[in-house]
Amino acid sequence: QVQLVESGGGLVQAGGSLRLSCAASGRTFSISTMGWFRQASGKEREFVAAVTWSGSRTYYADSVKGRFTVSGDNAKNTVYLQMNSLKPEDTAVYYCAARKPKTTMISNEAGYDYWGQGTQVTVSS
């Protein structure tokens, strides 16, 4: 099993920045990719970004490209999501997720094996 704990959410004005952290523990050696998803009120959960556990590859949703940066620190078993130029439409609960090696698309939430509890990000206009 792998346990994921997110932190760093909060309230920020439009144009501001936040950094989310996701600390992984347990059988982290089984993980190949860490992802971030978000779910706005009344909407389905959507893919935001992902990074391979080695840190060699990153993936982004079109809506956040150029504004968000995903990175990982293997020594700390932690993944980060740096969010800049935030917009009100970025308001959502952000979830960290981890997946074992598999062939499903990185952006497919069904391919993720472990999930954090979520952290709220609210961007005011």
C-alpha positions in Angstrom: 0.0 0.0 0.0 0.9 3.6 -0.6 -0.3 6.5 1.5 -0.5 10.0 0.0 -1.0 13.2 2.0 -1.5 16.5 0.2 -0.8 20.0 1.7 -0.5 23.6 0.6 -4.0 24.4 -0.5 -5.7 27.7 0.5 -7.3 30.9 -0.7 -5.4 33.1 -3.1 -6.3 36.1 -5.4 -6.4 35.7 -9.1 -2.9 36.1 -10.5 -1.3 34.7 -7.4 0.6 31.5 -6.7 0.3 28.4 -4.6 2.5 25.3 -4.2 0.9 22.0 -3.4 2.9 19.1 -1.9 2.1 15.4 -1.8 4.1 13.2 0.5 4.1 9.5 -0.3 4.8 6.7 2.2 4.6 2.9 2.2 5.5 0.8 -0.8 6.7 3.8 -2.9 9.1 1.6 -4.8 6.0 0.2 -6.6 5.1 3.6 -8.1 6.0 4.7 -11.6 4.0 8.0 -12.0 2.5 10.6 -9.7 -0.4 12.7 -10.9 -2.5 15.6 -9.9 -6.2 15.8 -10.5 -8.8 18.4 -9.5 -12.5 18.4 -9.1 -14.5 21.6 -9.1 -17.9 21.8 -7.5 -20.5 20.2 -9.7 -18.0 18.9 -12.2 -16.1 15.7 -12.9 -12.6 15.2 -11.7 -10.0 16.1 -14.4 -6.4 15.5 -15.0 -4.0 18.4 -14.2 -0.4 17.2 -14.4 1.8 14.2 -13.8 5.5 13.3 -13.4 7.3 10.1 -13.6 8.8 9.0 -10.3 12.2 9.3 -11.8 11.3 12.9 -12.7 12.3 12.4 -16.3 8.9 13.1 -17.9 6.1 15.5 -17.2 2.6 15.8 -18.5 0.1 18.7 -18.4 -3.5 19.4 -19.2 -3.8 22.1 -21.9 -5.6 24.3 -19.4 -2.6 24.6 -17.1 0.4 24.5 -19.5 2.7 27.4 -19.0 1.2 28.2 -15.6 1.7 25.0 -13.5 4.8 23.0 -13.0 5.0 19.5 -11.6 8.1 18.1 -10.0 9.3 15.4 -7.7 11.9 14.9 -5.0 12.7 11.2 -4.7 14.8 11.7 -1.6 11.8 13.1 0.2 9.2 10.9 -1.5 7.3 14.1 -2.3 5.8 15.6 -5.4 5.0 19.2 -5.9 2.6 21.2 -8.0 3.7 24.8 -8.4 0.7 26.9 -9.6 1.3 30.4 -11.0 -1.0 32.9 -12.6 -4.0 31.3 -10.9 -7.5 31.9 -12.3 -10.9 31.6 -10.6 -11.5 28.6 -12.8 -8.7 26.8 -11.1 -10.8 26.7 -7.9 -11.2 23.0 -7.0 -10.2 20.3 -4.7 -6.9 19.0 -5.8 -6.0 15.4 -5.5 -2.6 13.7 -5.6 -2.6 10.2 -7.1 0.0 7.4 -7.7 0.1 4.6 -10.2 2.0 1.5 -10.8 3.5 0.8 -14.2 0.8 0.2 -16.8 -0.2 1.1 -20.3 -3.2 3.2 -19.7 -3.1 6.9 -20.5 -1.4 9.1 -17.9 -4.4 11.4 -17.9 -6.9 8.6 -17.2 -7.8 8.6 -13.5 -8.9 5.0 -13.7 -5.2 4.0 -14.1 -4.2 5.4 -10.7 -4.0 3.0 -7.8 -3.7 5.3 -4.8 -5.3 8.7 -3.9 -4.8 11.4 -1.4 -7.6 13.0 0.6 -7.5 16.2 -1.4 -6.8 19.8 -0.6 -9.0 22.8 -1.4 -7.7 25.6 -3.7 -9.8 28.7 -4.0 -9.0 31.5 -6.3 -10.9 34.7 -5.8 -11.5 37.2 -8.6 
